[in-house]
Amino acid sequence: MKVVKFNINDYIKVKLNKSGIDIMRQNHNRLFGGFSEELLARHPFREPEVDEQGYTKFQMWHFMDEFGQIGMGEFNSLSPYETEIVICFQGNSVESDIEL
């Protein structure tokens, strides 16, 4: 097994589906709508950018914040994203000689 260190401030790319975008919309509306409808109107939800391969880029901590509430039973039936992700290493994040 190859083991690498990954900083949660680094990026991943994920292919979201409609359910994933709906979850992001609900999270956004819950946050901004919790203050006031006026604030929500001034800061409407914008769908995430998608690259030419269909991936959306997140910092890992942001991805966990958006989708961490999903339980495994819910996840197995209606996954909000494809389970294969792309991990984007920056700088010296990769260390291949780690022993666990």
N, C-alpha and C positions, 0 to 999 in steps of 0.2 A: 504494500500500500504506500502510495506517495503522499506525504504530508507537507502542507505549506502553511505559513502564517498568512493571515488575511486580516487587514485592518477594516473595521466596520465603516470607516470613513471612505474607503475605496468604493469603486462602482461595480455594479452588476447590470446585466441587460436581461430583460424578461419579456416574453411575448404575452401580453395581457389579452384577455377576451372581453366581451361585453360585460360579463359579471365582474371582472376586475375593475373596469372603468366605473361601473355602478357603485362598487364599494368605495372607490376613491371619491366619487361624487357625494355619497352619503357621509363619509368622514368629513369632507370639506364643509358641507351644509350644516352638519352637526356642530362643527367648530365655530363657523362664522355666524350661523343662525342662532347659536346659543347666546350671543351677545345682543344682536338686534337684527330685525329684518332689513333695516337700512344698511347696516354693515355688510350683510349678505348681498344686497343689491349692488353695493359699490365694489364688491370683490366676488364676482360670479365664478363658478367652477369653470376651469379650462381643461379640456382633455389633454392628457400628456402627449408630448411629441413622440412620434414613432419613426424609426430610421427606415432605410430602404429595404432592410430584411425583416421588418415588422417588430423590432425590439424597442422597448422603452428603457431608458437608462435611469437608474436610481443609485444613490448612495445606499449601502447595505442597511444602515440604521434607519433610513427613511422607508425602505421597503418593509423592514420588520415592523415599523410603526404603522404603516398602512394596512398590512395584511396579517399581523401577528395575532389578531383576535379570532382568526378562523380556526375552528376546531377540526380535528381529523375526520370526523364523520361528515361534516359539512364539506370539507376539502375533497374527500374521495368521491362524492357524488357530483359536485359542481365546482370544479377547480376554477379559480378566477384567472389563472395563468398556466402556461405550459410548464411542466415540472423540470424541463431542461433549461438551465440558465447559463449565461456567459459571465465569467468572472473577469473583471478588468483590473489587472495589477498595475500599480503605479510605482515608479522609483524602485526602491529596494525591498518592496513588500514580500517578495518571494524568497523563501529560504528552504531549500530542499533537503538539508541535512539535519532535520529535526527528529529527535528521538522522543517517543512517548511511551 
